Amino acid sequence: MASSARSGYAIKCRLVEASLAAMKAMRQVDPRVRFLQIEPVVHVAPPADRPDLQPLADEVAGYQWQVWDMLAGRSEPQLGGGPQWLDVLGINYYHSGQWEVMTERRLYWHLKDPRRKPLGDLLTAAWQRYDRPLLIAETSHVGVGRAEWLEEVAAEVERVRRQGLPLAGICLYPVVDRPDWDNLDHWHRSGLWDAAATEHGKPPGPPGRVLCRPYARALQQWQRRLPHDLTPDSTDPGKPAMSTSLIVFSHLRWDFVFQRPQHLLTRLGRQHPVYFFEEPVHCEGDAWLEQLPVCDGITVLRPHTPLAGGGFDDAQMPVLRRLLDQWLVDEGPAEHLAWFYTPMALPLLDALDPQAVIYDCMDELAAFKHAPKALRQREAALLKRADIVLTGGPSLYEAKRDLGRNVHCLPSSVDVAHYAPEHVTRDCEHYLAAEKLQSHLLAPRLGFFGVIDERLDLALLAQVVDARPQWQFVMVGPVVKIDPEQLPQRPNLHWLGQQSYQRLPALVAGWDVCLLPFALNEHTRYISPTKTLEYLAAEKPVVSTPVKDVVTLYGEAVRIAGTAEDFAAACDAALAETPEQRQARLRQGAACVARHSWDAASRKVMSLIDEVLAQRAALLSELDVPDDEVMAVDTLPGALAPVADPLAAARLQAVLIAPAAAR
């Protein structure tokens, strides 16, 4: 390893020497010429079970600075380098640029490896080391992950530009797809345009061009947004920018199942720090508040209390309020939005002074088993108080649209790159773990992943399992609110328990049909299963009971069956589909998936938030009252919701304003 590193270093020295000679010759001809020096930025981590290798990982990561250090004269001064030869830093950034030391395994982007370092942090490190302007000189991803990759890269660029980094822009490579350097028959599908392929996988010559529409849409949106994002929030790029934070109250734990809250908030957290306040857990002794940084931009606040009552119970409220008050005093954000996933936490709103209140109504919680008696009353109050209400699907939207003043349908979406078959990497630990769980099960395999609770039709599932004893049924997910003893047990029915979000694509890759065996009852009247799109993104045939939102949103791409007999027959048809039927299904599924992405959903949420905050600012401007002299009054619910006449709104809401001295 050492000799390999030295050999690479010697080549770098020769290349730098040649580059310096060329630059000096060019400046003799024209002293105005400036140079873009392009190198990759990388991150190297130790294997999870070898923290002792951290020093070696840091050493290997440090190799990324060698060329720039030589050009700047910081090392190997005999080469003739100096600060004047380092004009602009060109950054190459690809998903493969983060890996484990020694094993060389990638920290997979599409699997959301928690050890990955945000691009903004890598850019900041380069700027702090050299104090030179930067440019993303080359970046892209492959296949269905292109749009999501650009969303993440552009959001990180926006973040560091707000902090004051002099970053000029982003260059995508390639614009038109290209073949592999070593295999001209393999095309990467990494361009804005793909090369049109024949049935043999080779593009006709000359290749035609097929626009990657999700990638193009993301590019257009960021081309409009980034050029105007030139005002830094901070003069010190080493410090985080000041921005409005989100204080989120949730009945779901962050580390339970990776679903709608995690998808939305991890994206919003790129621009706005998120504090995720969970239900309390029981402890002995004094109450205390645990703070867990779980990923970039997200901190979980987990109360520990000695009280017996669970959830946001009334008995817990005085203790939770005290913990929240103390956190706000010690380190809480001055400017924040309040975001609710459960109305049961509504009494804690009194502790805050939010710029706006958001209610993400992802489920009809009052219809769930063991729902608190106070939930309906608190939800009614929250719907009136909220400035923005989001609903998890069209059925919920129809039920809530007239109960709030600014209600929007925001169906759950999908992380396409995470589930795409081309991204199921056979050498990663999650694939190996999935193989260990199910490789011994003979085909065909039919599978389900998700929370296993009262919403599943266990009787239907048992009938289908009995009707097809030659099939293997794989059920993945935690069992909650029902007795595990109630789960049907059969030789060909396998309950694998909860598995990580990173492992799900590898499990699904081994299934022949994906299932949505939901009951049709009061518990499922308003559900809009996120997993439908995730199954479609994995390019699997899907069979579902006639859940209203599944039929409405995805009916053209999903087989629908209402009885056990019809469900089994639909699975028969899925397993027996012809190549032509498969291609038609894939086209229909891709069309559904293309309409829904978490990046687009998070942009819509940010747009709604911006509108509400702009209306708030306009109101304060009309009344000529400083922002820090605003006092929210609960007797005027929905005070900041959109209104047709801003002047009328200002007069109506004048009681919201109180001099600071009077508070």
Steps between C-alpha positions, in 0.01 A plus 500: 500500500781742588685435173177547306443833672855614429468399136185705463668789674794493257263518204323797659833680537580454133154619393517805724845587365366484145190700590709775664724523194196533273338768718819704518535487121141610453532793740807619317278535193202647686535597869120519532447126452344316796499127573242253628674217687272198528527229765246271671387558856463180700418362841649184650361325808612200703293180488221503755675237710847659477490848657872457567557557126376859518857644485571297187170614345594863570842445343352350182242778477783750526640379168231706327694820582836388360471651150356833617765519774775452239350758265473750786860437607403355835682175427775395262620862454766385252221460246455878491147527634357810665165655602477682167453170315188404690224726361175302516443161660306265273318231697422157359232331710348156445318249721803269494724761663425380853621160618638284781872486556660156456183328371449760221123450533298802393292700744199456278308818429180326391501298824548818705805375684507717817878529477481704181608860536281773345642663189476841668744388769748380237471830313547699819814303583649583158412869534645527850822329392570713192278811518427478128173518299344165421302338219336158482684407183355154450216306658217263407340172596368203306158368408195601701714671766601794281229744607536417870877539477471844342245602763742410778806655336318824416349526848847461654637765264218732598572438868870586482438801276265633765785458746727710279702246303599646161367211293430594139271218390454139395612329178321175415692228318408349266225690323442210261549145625834333441621139482729352761870569453581129502181356348357693207187283502402621849333841522485666842169689466658795676428785259224753464422299186530123476620331185205318344559124528385213282370170631862381510601781732717678244413846373450519124759710328489783529317469835168673547433707811233443764454778756506393866201710602535487882865607464402780260227626734741510793756683287247763389384562854852547635606713203225741601581484869876488543607807297294722731627342821798732547439655842698326774341459841841504666835657428682204646466186284623295793185575695152367425259744343221647708169372367151426620489167685225240509386372840312179424272310739450137404331185630738299280855446612770604256666157510173301466420466129655728238190654345333832416633712792857386442483550123360854523701620797839373383450707185369806681785459749751589229382861530323517836626330819241247618435417867289186520318485837386144571258346747659438841663176606483374855793541735573477871591818684483856372367591157757604240519579129728292279639665185601269215653639178384229261608645165597829341248766604290270723511483881264272690373632834394200710344573841558252782245520782411285804126526427291198405280664236613437143516733201405867530268415785353781713690370800826541309434856387636695802825301489533524122427873512773551762755305293403688185516838675847427634627385159361815338679716757829311478533446125168525322486687167376858509317470167301184451195334353287252694425176314259236630458135406268440794236739636555349845809722537299818436517625864878536457441770238450745788873472572594624154480824306496353148497697180250247366333172599497198266293185542609205286195275522651184357235266646154512654642433845161507668406186303800305625472236768539635857476863383490747795153632581618862481647461151198615299451810712867597480511436128202731447684772693824438308324514163365844592833621638729368225624734230569203269332159503646219290312175442653166412268422210183598313263321742639689798493822301130462429437434869704800627473761222213690662630474855805725455579822315802392295471126432707327230515145366858374521498128418791299626776460244801281431878504504540342157876457515475307827281225353620490138613145413818632341607634840466171687869440562585135555821563692351718773411380848127562452479273197695229681269534803191478277637188334556343841137573591329362191734329254394159636138569401411356162340712230253641446524739793223749572576772750374788712690757703352753741344527841303187583193613693119506498498638145614170345239243397657202672206274414535577128875447522454160665250392233735596217792325671291184539379518139856510364715272722771487231566876540713659772356809674743740667366756751743770613426758769440563869184363663317774692161540669407136435598180679779320309323179596218604265729483197419199281775238499561282196802313362506734197435823696809670645499792747843666484435786744616858456786554256694817431402739223839435338425128484154523342612537133709185526208308651255623235747411225454137601119509473292414196184686606444775757183498711265756654259275693318775691164456664212722392372649824494818707874466564589510129240738361750783461834322460728574205777237523845640422623151419290491181739738326800329657391166355451664159842667519646153562328397172298224664142400417264612777173344617278698739161488658280790379631767736347823371819703462687209340226469239480877447872572475653179363213289365645481149824345628372274781284188484194545725318211667236506773470134606753235591412304186543805277817601684661162435387513136653846460828364636474213251467753219795703628722192508391393151532834322653494153799715403261740326280522809806558715618787282153657508493466881844656533391795285187552709695467824769740384231755410356478852842527661595799283202697636611466860840573655593604851716778358202651318283455810753679720525784247122539513512515880775763490298704252196489730714602797655786303152626405381500859815673627476760223140573598610530861776742406259704286254521788766624740619749243147636455469545875856634530578275795844339552501124460617447856190670635255243364300297748290205384154480659328161498154658494550582131572161343646496153592867527776473245310289248461649149231765470375686197541852638828566687377834636186338636716228650722761661203673661350167610827377649608823667456332840793278411734793550612598845786727609788307646470694827141384544586130489 
